[in-house]
Structures are given as structure tokens and as C-alpha cells.
Amino acid sequence: MTKGRTDEEIIDALRLAGVPEAYRKQDITLDSCGAVGMRLALLIQGKKHHDLFSGGALEIEGTSVNHHKAFYLFVRAMVIRNLAAAVVYAEDLITSHMTEETEKTLADYSVIAVAGMTPHNCNPFGNSAASVEWRLSRWLDSGRGLILLTDGQIHNCEVWSNRFRALIEDRQIQY
């Protein structure tokens, strides 16, 4: 897959980063994800993805299969390039659901890709939304990057506080 590491080492790095098995294969690429994949491929090939390592936020918004594929393949592309990115699930960021594994991921990676942010429901986590918001705000405020897979734009969903919505919008990386 890449120079300096064996395929097995890369597959292991992808597994540790939480990339689902279906997206660890070499035969699927961002280019196969339609327009969203093409834009993300250009982002990873250029220098813009470096904004993620200085507190940037990238919101991949959409409900299609291509958006979901592009989300995981973008993380895969970062891991293959030795960039410290990992997948976590929003529900795992709720304080009462936090595990040692999630805490270790948060400690070990500079960029987290959060799946399961579903603001189209405008109540994805009930009263626990504040816990997720607090953790993600602290993450961004510490200068680390965030990739969000959402079904609708976070800044349009009232379940999140005005501060959080403004923070995401302010840190948004355009692709």
C-alpha cells in the first residue's frame, strides 16, 4: 500500500484507528464515492488537510452511501499517510458510555472522525447531547482536529448550543 510499511502493518494501523474492515481494502478509493469523494481526495492530496492538525473541523454532510464511504475512506487515506486519525462513535463520547478504549483513542490521536452525529433528528442523544458537545468542544479548543459525519448541518440543528454550532462553523474546512 505504501513505502516503508508492509500491507499487514497498514491493515493493523487501520484496525487500531477504528476503520471498519470493509474500508481497509485497496480496491476501493475516494474517487469511487462520487463528487464528495473527489473533493475529499483533492483535500487529502493538497495541503488543506493539515488544517485538521491545528483545530480544524471537517463536516461531511449527507445521507448517501457515498458520504459514508467517503468518511471512512478519508480516514483510511490519512492513516495510510501516517497521519494520526481515528474513528470514534458519537455515542461513545457520552460520559456515561466512555470506555478505556475510547479514552485511549482520544489520548493517542490528533484527529478524530466522529460517526453518528445525526442532527437531522435534532435530538440524537437526548439529554446526553451536552456531554458529546462538551467533549468535542474541548477537543477542538485543544488544537486537535475533528471530522464529523452528519446527516444534516450541525449549525442548523438546535439540539447543539449556539457556542458549539459557532465553533464548528468557525473551524470548518471547506472541501
Secondary structure as GFF3:
##gff-version 3
##sequence-region A 1 175
A	DSSP	alpha_helix	7	16	.	.	.	ID=ss1
A	DSSP	three_ten_helix	21	23	.	.	.	ID=ss2
A	DSSP	three_ten_helix	30	33	.	.	.	ID=ss3
A	DSSP	alpha_helix	34	45	.	.	.	ID=ss4
A	DSSP	three_ten_helix	48	54	.	.	.	ID=ss5
A	DSSP	beta_strand	57	61	.	.	.	ID=ss6
A	DSSP	alpha_helix	65	80	.	.	.	ID=ss7
A	DSSP	beta_strand	85	89	.	.	.	ID=ss8
A	DSSP	three_ten_helix	90	93	.	.	.	ID=ss9
A	DSSP	three_ten_helix	95	97	.	.	.	ID=ss10
A	DSSP	alpha_helix	100	108	.	.	.	ID=ss11
A	DSSP	beta_strand	111	117	.	.	.	ID=ss12
A	DSSP	three_ten_helix	119	121	.	.	.	ID=ss13
A	DSSP	three_ten_helix	126	128	.	.	.	ID=ss14
A	DSSP	alpha_helix	129	141	.	.	.	ID=ss15
A	DSSP	beta_strand	145	150	.	.	.	ID=ss16
A	DSSP	three_ten_helix	154	156	.	.	.	ID=ss17
A	DSSP	alpha_helix	162	171	.	.	.	ID=ss18
###
